[in-house]
Each structure stands twice: as C-alpha cells, then as structure tokens.
C-alpha cells in the first residue's frame, strides 16, 4: 500500500509509548498497534484528530504517500 503511517517516528520524537497514546486517544492497544504497523485499511477522522491532538502534529506528519 502506498500510504505509510509514520506513527513510530512521532512517538519516538515525543518520547511517548504506544500504550500511553492508546490510553489518551481511547483506543485499544491492539487497534493502535494495527495502525502503527501499517496494517490498518482505514482510519476514522475522529481517531486521526485525537492522535494529532495528543501528538501535537498535523495529519501530514502522521501519514505519507509513496507511489509505486
């Protein structure tokens, strides 16, 4: 899939664990892990908004596009 999730990089920059972010956003750790590994097929705007709020970032900081 040409859309990549850069959640790992943002978490590292913010010195935050995936568990901490999942708690703050209100998602299960399993669902947050699926998103982090790029296995998610979709993301709700409300989830994207909550992640951006907690990581103090823009959606473009979280998602990238690599054409084939």
MODELLER restraints for C-alpha pairs under 7 A, 6 or more apart:
rsr = mdl.restraints
at = mdl.atoms
rsr.add(forms.Gaussian(group=physical.xy_distance, feature=features.Distance(at['CA:2:A'], at['CA:65:A']), mean=5.50, stdev=0.5))
rsr.add(forms.Gaussian(group=physical.xy_distance, feature=features.Distance(at['CA:2:A'], at['CA:66:A']), mean=4.75, stdev=0.5))
rsr.add(forms.Gaussian(group=physical.xy_distance, feature=features.Distance(at['CA:2:A'], at['CA:67:A']), mean=5.48, stdev=0.5))
rsr.add(forms.Gaussian(group=physical.xy_distance, feature=features.Distance(at['CA:2:A'], at['CA:68:A']), mean=6.61, stdev=0.5))
rsr.add(forms.Gaussian(group=physical.xy_distance, feature=features.Distance(at['CA:3:A'], at['CA:63:A']), mean=6.82, stdev=0.5))
rsr.add(forms.Gaussian(group=physical.xy_distance, feature=features.Distance(at['CA:3:A'], at['CA:64:A']), mean=5.62, stdev=0.5))
rsr.add(forms.Gaussian(group=physical.xy_distance, feature=features.Distance(at['CA:3:A'], at['CA:65:A']), mean=4.53, stdev=0.5))
rsr.add(forms.Gaussian(group=physical.xy_distance, feature=features.Distance(at['CA:3:A'], at['CA:66:A']), mean=6.25, stdev=0.5))
rsr.add(forms.Gaussian(group=physical.xy_distance, feature=features.Distance(at['CA:4:A'], at['CA:38:A']), mean=6.36, stdev=0.5))
rsr.add(forms.Gaussian(group=physical.xy_distance, feature=features.Distance(at['CA:4:A'], at['CA:63:A']), mean=5.70, stdev=0.5))
rsr.add(forms.Gaussian(group=physical.xy_distance, feature=features.Distance(at['CA:4:A'], at['CA:64:A']), mean=5.04, stdev=0.5))
rsr.add(forms.Gaussian(group=physical.xy_distance, feature=features.Distance(at['CA:4:A'], at['CA:65:A']), mean=6.06, stdev=0.5))
rsr.add(forms.Gaussian(group=physical.xy_distance, feature=features.Distance(at['CA:5:A'], at['CA:36:A']), mean=6.39, stdev=0.5))
rsr.add(forms.Gaussian(group=physical.xy_distance, feature=features.Distance(at['CA:5:A'], at['CA:38:A']), mean=5.78, stdev=0.5))
rsr.add(forms.Gaussian(group=physical.xy_distance, feature=features.Distance(at['CA:5:A'], at['CA:62:A']), mean=5.84, stdev=0.5))
rsr.add(forms.Gaussian(group=physical.xy_distance, feature=features.Distance(at['CA:5:A'], at['CA:63:A']), mean=4.78, stdev=0.5))
rsr.add(forms.Gaussian(group=physical.xy_distance, feature=features.Distance(at['CA:5:A'], at['CA:64:A']), mean=6.42, stdev=0.5))
rsr.add(forms.Gaussian(group=physical.xy_distance, feature=features.Distance(at['CA:6:A'], at['CA:62:A']), mean=5.01, stdev=0.5))
rsr.add(forms.Gaussian(group=physical.xy_distance, feature=features.Distance(at['CA:6:A'], at['CA:63:A']), mean=5.90, stdev=0.5))
rsr.add(forms.Gaussian(group=physical.xy_distance, feature=features.Distance(at['CA:7:A'], at['CA:36:A']), mean=5.59, stdev=0.5))
rsr.add(forms.Gaussian(group=physical.xy_distance, feature=features.Distance(at['CA:7:A'], at['CA:62:A']), mean=5.79, stdev=0.5))
rsr.add(forms.Gaussian(group=physical.xy_distance, feature=features.Distance(at['CA:8:A'], at['CA:36:A']), mean=6.47, stdev=0.5))
rsr.add(forms.Gaussian(group=physical.xy_distance, feature=features.Distance(at['CA:11:A'], at['CA:17:A']), mean=6.42, stdev=0.5))
rsr.add(forms.Gaussian(group=physical.xy_distance, feature=features.Distance(at['CA:19:A'], at['CA:29:A']), mean=6.01, stdev=0.5))
rsr.add(forms.Gaussian(group=physical.xy_distance, feature=features.Distance(at['CA:22:A'], at['CA:28:A']), mean=6.02, stdev=0.5))
rsr.add(forms.Gaussian(group=physical.xy_distance, feature=features.Distance(at['CA:22:A'], at['CA:29:A']), mean=5.67, stdev=0.5))
rsr.add(forms.Gaussian(group=physical.xy_distance, feature=features.Distance(at['CA:22:A'], at['CA:32:A']), mean=6.19, stdev=0.5))
rsr.add(forms.Gaussian(group=physical.xy_distance, feature=features.Distance(at['CA:25:A'], at['CA:50:A']), mean=5.62, stdev=0.5))
rsr.add(forms.Gaussian(group=physical.xy_distance, feature=features.Distance(at['CA:25:A'], at['CA:51:A']), mean=6.29, stdev=0.5))
rsr.add(forms.Gaussian(group=physical.xy_distance, feature=features.Distance(at['CA:34:A'], at['CA:40:A']), mean=5.56, stdev=0.5))
rsr.add(forms.Gaussian(group=physical.xy_distance, feature=features.Distance(at['CA:52:A'], at['CA:58:A']), mean=5.84, stdev=0.5))
rsr.add(forms.Gaussian(group=physical.xy_distance, feature=features.Distance(at['CA:52:A'], at['CA:59:A']), mean=6.55, stdev=0.5))
